[in-house]
Amino acid sequence: MSTVPEQAADGQRPRAAPPTGTGTERARRLAAWEERLTVLYRFLPYLTLAVSALLSVVTGTPRLAGTLAISALAAGWVTWFIVLHPEWTTRRRLMAVYYVGLLILAGTLVLRSPWYGFFAWLGFVHAFVALPGGWRFAGVAGSAVLVATAQSGGLPRTGGHWLFWTVILLFNVGVASAVSWFNSVTAQQHANRKRLVEELAEANRRLAETMRENEGLHAQLLVQAREAGVLDERQRMAREIHDTLAQGLIGVVTQLEAAEQARDRRGDWQRHVGYAAALARESLAEARRSVRAVRPEPLETARLPDALAELARRWSVRHDVPAELVTTGTPRRLHPEVEVTLLRAGQEALANVARHAAATRVGLTLSYMEDVVTLDVRDDGVGFRPEQVGTGDDRAGPDGGGPGAAGSGGFGLTAMRQRVDGVGGELVIESEPGAGTAVCASVPVLPGAAR
């Protein structure tokens, strides 16, 4: 039986070979042995008849012509039932008729010439071909009587002859019965072995079919895995592009528009242009890091609270809106993916405030608890209806959208939610028109390696 193949180094499962070995080989050997037995019991009668007839001719048996005629009749009897109609061996009544006729012909020949004891011996063999179950022993006993008669020189006529005939009969019956019993046991074992071989061959066939089906399923799984990998990578790149290029370009456009309005004030104009150039450089660097799937630059050089504090400070300077970070609990190193998720959530929330909220103040709270870490971003802006974000409803928020809606169809909040869900966290947004907005990202504590 073949075993499950090992996974190849390149991820491709090697093709499994069809099961071969003991089952099929045993079936072939048994079939060959049965074929030899078939040849034996079909052609042995002609051999025994020929030997018996030859010895009768050589010894000058009386009434030879009649004896040879009966021999020819016996040969025809065997030919008709066994050779010409082999399928009759499964029909019990026909085989019983055949065996009774065989005994009658053999008995007649033995009485005419004891040399036909060789032919009478055929009854031992054909009893297992023609008779079922216990009837075989009856057939063997009848054949033993004929063989004993032939061995004793014919029917007993005197007391001593009867004793001699009885001893030979008992000997033949005993030996034939023992051989018959062993033959029955062997036949039963042969039948059981044949059944087991057939079951083994069937099991091998089913195993081969199962392995072929598994190969097809494995190929389907590989295709699905590749498709899932492509989809995940597309979603990752979409989030990264939104968090880097899209936000950066919006910031650059905003600063250039401000510079256009302040072109008569050289100091303000230079400040806005400088902000635009810095944003472009930062966005380019972050885009390159996103393509290489590298952590954001702020987390490479600082811990999460410091990175968020610097993010709030720079955002406040660019948009002239006070923003402050408050950290509660004991800061500790988290899994890199968790820290990236919280940093990106803070970036997206502040970007939405800048585009839509018209806020005068923003507060960020980073809370380290026993099993979760939360980031809350609250503003005192115009607010919106969260259930209408991304629906295209003009009532969703100022300028026709809520956070993340402008120019993105709500993808900003979608990307934020995907990131938080990806680390097993939860994103909650609370807002009402005129009452400001609160964004809370709660993620599980997944420890990371120390810096």
C-alpha positions as CSV (number, residue, x, y, z in Angstrom):
1,M,0.0,0.0,0.0
2,S,1.4,3.3,-1.0
3,T,1.7,6.1,1.6
4,V,0.7,9.8,1.4
5,P,3.4,11.6,-0.5
6,E,5.5,14.3,1.3
7,Q,5.0,18.0,0.4
8,A,7.6,19.1,-2.1
9,A,9.9,21.9,-1.3
10,D,8.3,24.2,-3.9
11,G,4.8,23.7,-2.5
12,Q,3.7,21.3,-5.3
13,R,2.6,17.9,-4.2
14,P,4.3,15.1,-6.1
15,R,2.1,13.0,-8.3
16,A,1.1,9.8,-6.5
17,A,1.8,6.5,-8.1
18,P,-1.1,4.1,-8.4
19,P,-1.1,1.4,-5.7
20,T,0.6,-1.8,-6.8
21,G,2.0,-4.9,-5.0
22,T,0.6,-7.7,-3.0
23,G,-3.1,-7.6,-3.9
24,T,-2.8,-7.7,-7.7
25,E,0.1,-10.2,-7.6
26,R,-1.7,-12.6,-5.3
27,A,-4.8,-12.3,-7.5
28,R,-2.7,-13.3,-10.5
29,R,-1.1,-16.2,-8.7
30,L,-4.5,-17.5,-7.5
31,A,-5.9,-17.2,-11.0
32,A,-3.0,-19.2,-12.5
33,W,-3.3,-21.9,-9.8
34,E,-7.1,-22.2,-10.5
35,E,-6.4,-22.5,-14.2
36,R,-4.0,-25.4,-13.6
37,L,-6.5,-27.2,-11.4
38,T,-9.1,-26.7,-14.1
39,V,-6.9,-28.3,-16.7
40,L,-6.2,-31.2,-14.2
41,Y,-9.8,-32.2,-13.5
42,R,-10.8,-31.8,-17.1
43,F,-8.1,-33.9,-18.7
44,L,-7.2,-36.4,-15.9
45,P,-10.2,-38.6,-16.8
46,Y,-8.8,-39.3,-20.3
47,L,-5.3,-40.1,-18.8
48,T,-6.8,-42.6,-16.3
49,L,-9.0,-44.2,-19.0
50,A,-6.1,-44.5,-21.3
51,V,-3.9,-46.2,-18.7
52,S,-6.7,-48.5,-17.6
53,A,-7.6,-49.5,-21.2
54,L,-3.9,-50.1,-22.1
55,L,-3.4,-52.4,-19.1
56,S,-6.6,-54.3,-19.9
57,V,-5.4,-54.8,-23.5
58,V,-1.9,-55.9,-22.4
59,T,-3.2,-58.4,-19.8
60,G,-5.9,-59.8,-22.1
61,T,-8.9,-58.9,-20.1
62,P,-12.0,-60.9,-21.1
63,R,-14.8,-59.2,-23.0
64,L,-12.3,-56.5,-24.0
65,A,-14.5,-55.0,-26.8
66,G,-17.4,-54.3,-24.5
67,T,-15.0,-52.9,-21.9
68,L,-13.5,-50.5,-24.4
69,A,-16.9,-49.5,-25.6
70,I,-17.9,-48.6,-22.0
71,S,-14.6,-46.8,-21.7
72,A,-15.5,-44.7,-24.7
73,L,-19.0,-44.0,-23.2
74,A,-17.3,-42.9,-20.0
75,A,-15.0,-40.5,-21.9
76,G,-18.0,-39.1,-23.7
77,W,-19.9,-38.7,-20.4
78,V,-17.0,-36.6,-19.0
79,T,-16.6,-34.6,-22.2
80,W,-20.2,-33.7,-22.3
81,F,-20.6,-32.5,-18.7
82,I,-17.1,-31.2,-17.9
83,V,-15.3,-30.2,-21.1
84,L,-18.1,-29.0,-23.4
85,H,-20.3,-27.5,-20.7
86,P,-17.9,-26.1,-18.0
87,E,-20.6,-23.6,-16.8
88,W,-22.7,-26.6,-15.6
89,T,-20.4,-27.0,-12.6
90,T,-22.5,-24.4,-10.8
91,R,-25.7,-26.4,-11.4
92,R,-26.0,-28.8,-8.5
93,R,-28.7,-31.2,-9.9
94,L,-26.9,-31.6,-13.2
95,M,-23.6,-32.2,-11.4
96,A,-25.3,-34.8,-9.1
97,V,-26.5,-36.6,-12.2
98,Y,-23.0,-36.4,-13.7
99,Y,-21.4,-37.9,-10.6
100,V,-23.9,-40.7,-10.2
101,G,-23.4,-41.6,-13.8
102,L,-19.6,-41.4,-13.3
103,L,-19.8,-43.9,-10.4
104,I,-22.0,-46.3,-12.4
105,L,-19.7,-46.2,-15.4
106,A,-16.6,-46.6,-13.1
107,G,-18.2,-49.5,-11.2
108,T,-19.2,-51.3,-14.4
109,L,-15.6,-51.0,-15.7
110,V,-14.1,-52.1,-12.4
111,L,-16.3,-55.2,-12.4
112,R,-15.2,-56.0,-16.0
113,S,-11.5,-55.2,-15.4
114,P,-9.9,-54.4,-12.0
115,W,-7.3,-52.2,-13.9
116,Y,-10.0,-49.6,-14.2
117,G,-9.4,-48.8,-10.5
118,F,-7.2,-46.1,-11.9
119,F,-10.3,-44.5,-13.5
120,A,-12.4,-45.1,-10.3
121,W,-9.8,-43.0,-8.5
122,L,-11.1,-40.1,-10.5
123,G,-14.2,-40.0,-8.2
124,F,-12.0,-38.6,-5.4
125,V,-11.1,-35.6,-7.5
126,H,-14.5,-34.9,-9.2
127,A,-16.4,-35.2,-5.9
128,F,-15.1,-31.7,-5.0
129,V,-16.1,-30.4,-8.5
130,A,-19.6,-31.9,-8.7
131,L,-20.9,-32.2,-5.2
132,P,-21.6,-29.6,-2.5
133,G,-20.8,-29.7,1.2
134,G,-21.2,-33.0,3.0
135,W,-22.3,-34.8,-0.2
136,R,-18.6,-34.8,-1.1
137,F,-17.8,-37.3,1.6
138,A,-20.6,-39.5,0.4
139,G,-19.1,-39.4,-3.1
140,V,-15.6,-40.1,-1.7
141,A,-16.9,-43.1,0.2
142,G,-18.6,-44.5,-3.0
143,S,-15.4,-44.0,-4.9
144,A,-13.4,-45.7,-2.1
145,V,-15.7,-48.8,-2.5
146,L,-14.9,-49.0,-6.2
147,V,-11.1,-48.5,-5.6
148,A,-11.1,-51.2,-2.9
149,T,-12.9,-53.6,-5.2
150,A,-10.4,-53.0,-7.9
151,Q,-7.4,-53.4,-5.5
152,S,-8.8,-56.6,-4.2
153,G,-9.2,-58.0,-7.7
154,G,-13.0,-57.8,-8.0
155,L,-16.0,-58.5,-5.8
156,P,-15.1,-60.7,-2.8
157,R,-16.3,-64.4,-3.1
158,T,-14.8,-66.1,0.0
159,G,-14.6,-65.2,3.7
160,G,-10.9,-64.3,3.4
161,H,-11.5,-62.3,0.4
162,W,-14.3,-60.4,2.1
163,L,-11.9,-59.7,5.1
164,F,-9.2,-58.5,2.7
165,W,-11.7,-56.4,0.8
166,T,-13.1,-54.8,4.1
167,V,-9.6,-53.9,5.3
168,I,-8.7,-52.3,2.0
169,L,-12.1,-50.5,1.9
170,L,-11.7,-49.1,5.5
171,F,-8.2,-48.0,4.6
172,N,-9.3,-46.2,1.5
173,V,-12.3,-44.7,3.2
174,G,-10.1,-43.4,6.1
175,V,-7.4,-42.0,3.8
176,A,-9.9,-40.6,1.4
177,S,-12.0,-39.0,4.2
178,A,-8.9,-37.5,5.8
179,V,-7.7,-36.2,2.4
180,S,-11.2,-34.9,1.7
181,W,-11.4,-33.1,5.1
182,F,-8.0,-31.5,4.6
183,N,-9.1,-30.6,1.1
184,S,-12.3,-29.0,2.4
185,V,-10.3,-26.9,4.9
186,T,-7.8,-25.9,2.2
187,A,-10.7,-25.0,-0.2
188,Q,-12.3,-22.9,2.6
189,Q,-9.0,-21.2,3.2
190,H,-8.5,-20.7,-0.5
191,A,-12.0,-19.1,-0.8
192,N,-11.3,-16.8,2.2
193,R,-7.9,-15.9,0.7
194,K,-9.5,-15.2,-2.7
195,R,-12.1,-13.1,-1.0
196,L,-9.5,-11.1,0.9
197,V,-7.4,-10.7,-2.3
198,E,-10.5,-9.4,-4.1
199,E,-11.2,-7.0,-1.2
200,L,-7.6,-5.8,-1.2
201,A,-7.7,-5.2,-4.9
202,E,-11.0,-3.3,-4.5
203,A,-9.4,-1.3,-1.7
204,N,-6.4,-0.5,-3.9
205,R,-8.7,0.6,-6.7
206,R,-10.7,2.9,-4.4
207,L,-7.4,4.2,-3.0
208,A,-6.2,5.0,-6.5
209,E,-9.5,6.8,-7.2
210,T,-9.2,8.7,-3.9
211,M,-5.6,9.7,-4.7
212,R,-6.7,11.0,-8.1
213,E,-9.5,12.9,-6.5
214,N,-7.1,14.3,-3.9
215,E,-4.8,15.5,-6.7
216,G,-7.7,17.4,-8.3
217,L,-8.7,18.9,-4.9
218,H,-5.1,19.8,-4.3
219,A,-4.9,21.6,-7.6
220,Q,-8.1,23.4,-6.8
221,L,-6.7,24.4,-3.4
222,L,-3.5,25.7,-5.0
223,V,-5.6,27.8,-7.4
224,Q,-7.8,29.2,-4.6
225,A,-4.7,29.9,-2.5
226,R,-3.1,31.8,-5.3
227,E,-6.3,33.8,-5.9
228,A,-6.7,34.5,-2.2
229,G,-3.0,35.6,-2.0
230,V,-3.5,37.9,-5.0
231,L,-6.7,39.4,-3.4
232,D,-5.0,39.9,-0.1
233,E,-2.0,41.6,-1.8
234,R,-4.4,43.8,-3.7
235,Q,-6.2,44.8,-0.6
236,R,-2.9,45.5,1.2
237,M,-1.6,47.6,-1.6
238,A,-4.9,49.5,-1.8
239,R,-4.7,50.3,1.9
240,E,-1.0,51.3,1.7
241,I,-1.6,53.5,-1.4
242,H,-4.5,55.2,0.4
243,D,-2.5,55.7,3.6
244,T,0.6,57.0,1.8
245,L,0.2,58.3,-1.7
246,A,-3.5,59.3,-1.5
247,Q,-3.2,61.1,1.8
248,G,0.1,62.6,0.9
249,L,-1.2,63.9,-2.4
250,I,-4.2,65.4,-0.7
251,G,-1.9,67.1,1.7
252,V,0.3,68.4,-1.1
253,V,-2.7,69.7,-3.0
254,T,-4.0,71.4,0.2
255,Q,-0.7,73.1,0.9
256,L,-0.3,74.2,-2.8
257,E,-3.8,75.7,-2.7
258,A,-2.9,77.5,0.5
259,A,0.3,78.7,-1.1
260,E,-1.6,80.0,-4.1
261,Q,-3.9,82.0,-1.8
262,A,-0.8,83.4,0.1
263,R,1.3,84.2,-3.0
264,D,1.2,87.9,-1.9
265,R,2.6,87.0,1.5
266,R,6.1,85.6,0.7
267,G,6.6,84.1,4.2
268,D,3.3,82.2,4.2
269,W,3.9,81.2,0.6
270,Q,7.3,79.7,1.3
271,R,5.9,77.9,4.4
272,H,3.1,76.2,2.5
273,V,5.4,75.2,-0.4
274,G,7.9,73.8,2.1
275,Y,5.1,71.7,3.7
276,A,4.1,70.5,0.3
277,A,7.6,69.4,-0.6
278,A,8.1,67.7,2.7
279,L,4.8,65.9,2.3
280,A,5.8,64.7,-1.2
281,R,9.1,63.4,0.1
282,E,7.5,61.6,3.0
283,S,4.8,60.1,0.9
284,L,7.3,58.9,-1.7
285,A,9.4,57.2,1.1
286,E,6.4,55.6,2.7
287,A,5.2,54.4,-0.7
288,R,8.5,52.7,-1.3
289,R,8.4,51.1,2.2
290,S,4.8,49.9,1.5
291,V,5.8,48.2,-1.7
292,R,8.6,46.4,0.2
293,A,6.1,45.6,3.1
294,V,8.4,47.4,5.5
295,R,7.2,49.0,8.7
296,P,6.4,52.7,8.5
297,E,9.5,54.9,9.1
298,P,8.1,56.5,12.4
299,L,7.9,53.1,14.0
300,E,11.5,52.2,12.9
301,T,12.9,55.1,14.8
302,A,10.5,55.5,17.7
303,R,8.1,53.7,20.0
304,L,4.4,53.8,19.2
305,P,3.5,56.6,21.7
306,D,6.3,58.7,20.4
307,A,5.4,58.1,16.8
308,L,1.7,59.1,17.5
309,A,2.8,62.2,19.4
310,E,5.1,63.3,16.5
311,L,2.2,62.5,14.1
312,A,-0.2,64.8,16.1
313,R,2.4,67.5,16.4
314,R,3.2,67.7,12.7
315,W,-0.5,67.5,11.8
316,S,-1.3,70.3,14.2
317,V,1.5,72.5,12.7
318,R,0.3,71.9,9.1
319,H,-3.4,72.4,9.7
320,D,-3.2,75.0,12.5
321,V,-5.5,72.9,14.7
322,P,-4.4,71.9,18.2
323,A,-3.9,68.2,18.5
324,E,-2.5,66.4,21.6
325,L,-1.7,62.8,22.5
326,V,-2.4,61.4,26.0
327,T,-1.0,58.0,26.9
328,T,-2.4,56.0,29.8
329,G,-1.2,52.7,31.3
330,T,2.3,51.3,30.9
331,P,3.6,51.5,27.3
332,R,5.1,48.2,26.1
333,R,6.4,46.8,22.9
334,L,3.6,45.2,20.7
335,H,3.5,43.0,17.7
336,P,4.7,45.1,14.7
337,E,1.4,44.5,12.8
338,V,-0.6,45.8,15.8
339,E,1.6,49.0,16.1
340,V,1.3,49.6,12.3
341,T,-2.5,49.2,12.6
342,L,-2.8,51.8,15.4
343,L,-0.5,54.2,13.6
344,R,-2.4,54.0,10.3
345,A,-5.7,54.4,12.2
346,G,-4.4,57.6,13.8
347,Q,-3.2,58.9,10.4
348,E,-6.5,58.2,8.7
349,A,-8.6,59.7,11.5
350,L,-6.5,62.9,11.5
351,A,-6.7,63.1,7.7
352,N,-10.5,62.8,7.9
353,V,-10.6,65.6,10.5
354,A,-8.6,67.8,8.2
355,R,-10.8,67.2,5.2
356,H,-14.3,67.1,6.7
357,A,-14.6,68.0,10.3
358,A,-13.8,71.8,10.4
359,A,-12.7,71.1,14.0
360,T,-11.0,73.5,16.4
361,R,-9.4,70.9,18.6
362,V,-8.4,67.2,18.4
363,G,-7.5,64.8,21.2
364,L,-5.8,61.5,20.8
365,T,-5.7,58.9,23.7
366,L,-3.5,55.8,23.6
367,S,-4.6,53.4,26.4
368,Y,-2.5,50.4,27.4
369,M,-4.7,47.9,29.3
370,E,-4.1,44.3,30.4
371,D,-5.3,42.6,27.3
372,V,-6.1,45.4,24.8
373,V,-4.7,48.6,23.6
374,T,-7.0,51.4,22.3
375,L,-6.5,54.5,20.3
376,D,-9.3,57.2,20.6
377,V,-9.3,60.2,18.2
378,R,-11.9,62.8,19.1
379,D,-12.7,66.2,17.5
380,D,-15.2,69.0,18.1
381,G,-16.1,69.3,14.4
382,V,-19.4,69.3,12.5
383,G,-19.9,65.5,12.8
384,F,-21.9,63.2,10.5
385,R,-24.1,60.2,10.3
386,P,-21.8,57.1,10.3
387,E,-24.5,54.8,8.8
388,Q,-24.5,56.9,5.6
389,V,-20.8,57.0,5.0
390,G,-20.0,55.7,1.5
391,T,-23.7,55.7,0.4
392,G,-23.4,58.7,-1.7
393,D,-26.1,60.5,0.4
394,D,-25.4,64.2,0.4
395,R,-26.7,64.4,4.0
396,A,-23.9,62.1,5.2
397,G,-21.7,64.9,6.2
398,P,-20.3,68.2,5.2
399,D,-19.4,68.6,1.5
400,G,-21.3,65.4,0.8
401,G,-19.5,62.8,2.9
402,G,-18.3,61.7,6.2
403,P,-14.8,60.7,7.2
404,G,-13.1,59.0,4.4
405,A,-15.8,59.7,1.9
406,A,-14.5,62.6,-0.1
407,G,-12.7,61.4,-3.2
408,S,-12.6,57.8,-2.0
409,G,-16.1,56.6,-1.7
410,G,-15.5,55.9,2.0
411,F,-12.5,53.7,1.4
412,G,-10.5,55.3,4.2
413,L,-12.8,54.0,6.9
414,T,-13.0,50.7,5.0
415,A,-9.2,50.3,4.9
416,M,-9.1,51.3,8.6
417,R,-11.7,48.7,9.5
418,Q,-9.9,46.0,7.4
419,R,-6.6,46.7,9.2
420,V,-8.2,46.5,12.7
421,D,-10.2,43.4,11.8
422,G,-7.0,41.8,10.4
423,V,-5.3,41.8,13.9
424,G,-8.5,40.7,15.7
425,G,-9.5,44.1,16.8
426,E,-12.6,46.3,16.7
427,L,-13.3,49.7,15.2
428,V,-16.1,51.9,16.6
429,I,-17.2,55.2,15.2
430,E,-19.5,57.6,17.1
431,S,-20.7,60.8,15.6
432,E,-23.7,63.1,15.3
433,P,-24.2,66.1,13.1
434,G,-22.9,69.1,15.1
435,A,-21.5,67.0,17.9
436,G,-18.1,66.1,16.7
437,T,-16.7,62.6,16.0
438,A,-15.0,59.9,18.0
439,V,-13.0,57.0,16.4
440,C,-11.9,54.2,18.7
441,A,-9.6,51.4,17.5
442,S,-9.3,48.6,20.0
443,V,-6.8,45.8,19.3
444,P,-5.6,42.8,21.4
445,V,-2.2,42.9,23.1
446,L,0.1,40.8,20.9
447,P,3.6,41.1,22.4
448,G,6.4,41.7,19.9
449,A,10.2,41.3,20.0
450,A,12.1,44.0,22.0
451,R,13.8,46.6,20.0
